[in-house]
Amino acid sequence: MLIENASNILKKISHAAMRAGRSPDEVKLIAVTKTVGIETIKEAIDAGLRVFGENRVQEAQKKISDLKFEISNSNIEWHLIGHLQKNKAKYAVQLFDLIHTVDSVELAEELNKQAGKIGKIQRVLVQVKLSEEETKHGISKDELTLLLEGINKLKNLKVEGLMTMPPFFEDPEKARPYFKRLREIRDNINSSRITHYALRELSMGMSNDFEVAIEEGATMVRIGTAIFGERK
Ligand SMILES: *Cc1c(COP(=O)(O)O)cnc(C)c1O
């Protein structure tokens, strides 16, 4: 079941990339394991998946340490895809290879401080909010330049790109303008040289709309339900 779902998704990722004239290697599949137990995560590892996304620090902490105990596979990556509170930054830098959800200078500074303490360069993405929904986190497009300039000064953070989460639409085509918008914002940042180096990553697209996101330039898709089934 899981293995079929995973290979099905990988096929769709390849096709979507090729439709857009891109190489399938440019798109990384992040298997979203929130609420998924470690037995199932082990199955996913057996099925060849290597990059996992969690949205809560505490939940991830338990799973990551339980799994470390059982498997020695060091090429597994853990990504934080959910909102991060400043008081959890210390744990987040210990656990995650990439944090997708930096959305304030205060959080960036705290992550920088905590990463410094353990001698790590923490890779991060900045979460951009492109809709007016109250419930969504992320920084507005207008504040983005200031945040990136702030992060530039932080020696222990490396910003690699942008992440967004459009409103949910039944019809994935309706999400397309949001994905296109995020790509344009990234390209503008790169051409105006706001950061020290070009931003590459665009973390966008979930189970319902990842193919559209890839057509619009996604380099990371975050997929839970389509791999693991409906969450309980
Ligand atoms: C849960 C979650 C996903 C995965 O959603 P699915 O619809 O199950 O694929 C992706 N991104 C974030 C930020 C999430 O919280």
The ligand as an SDF file (V2000), in Angstrom:
LIG
                    3D

 15 15  0  0  0  0  0  0  0  0999 V2000
    0.1880   18.4170    6.9500 C   0  0  0  0  0  0  0  0  0  0  0  0
    1.0130   19.2830    6.1070 C   0  0  0  0  0  0  0  0  0  0  0  0
    1.3390   18.9320    4.7940 C   0  0  0  0  0  0  0  0  0  0  0  0
    0.8650   17.6510    4.1130 C   0  0  0  0  0  0  0  0  0  0  0  0
   -0.4890   17.7330    3.8220 O   0  0  0  0  0  0  0  0  0  0  0  0
   -1.2170   16.5780    2.9680 P   0  0  0  0  0  0  0  0  0  0  0  0
   -2.4190   17.2520    2.4230 O   0  0  0  0  0  0  0  0  0  0  0  0
   -1.5530   15.4860    3.9300 O   0  0  0  0  0  0  0  0  0  0  0  0
   -0.2860   16.1270    1.9310 O   0  0  0  0  0  0  0  0  0  0  0  0
    2.1580   19.7910    4.0660 C   0  0  0  0  0  0  0  0  0  0  0  0
    2.6190   20.9450    4.5990 N   0  0  0  0  0  0  0  0  0  0  0  0
    2.3260   21.3110    5.8560 C   0  0  0  0  0  0  0  0  0  0  0  0
    2.8620   22.5940    6.3730 C   0  0  0  0  0  0  0  0  0  0  0  0
    1.5100   20.5100    6.6500 C   0  0  0  0  0  0  0  0  0  0  0  0
    1.2200   20.8930    7.8970 O   0  0  0  0  0  0  0  0  0  0  0  0
  1  2  1  0
  2  3  1  0
  2 14  2  0
  3  4  1  0
  3 10  2  0
  4  5  1  0
  5  6  1  0
  6  7  2  0
  6  8  1  0
  6  9  1  0
 10 11  1  0
 11 12  2  0
 12 13  1  0
 12 14  1  0
 14 15  1  0
M  END
$$$$
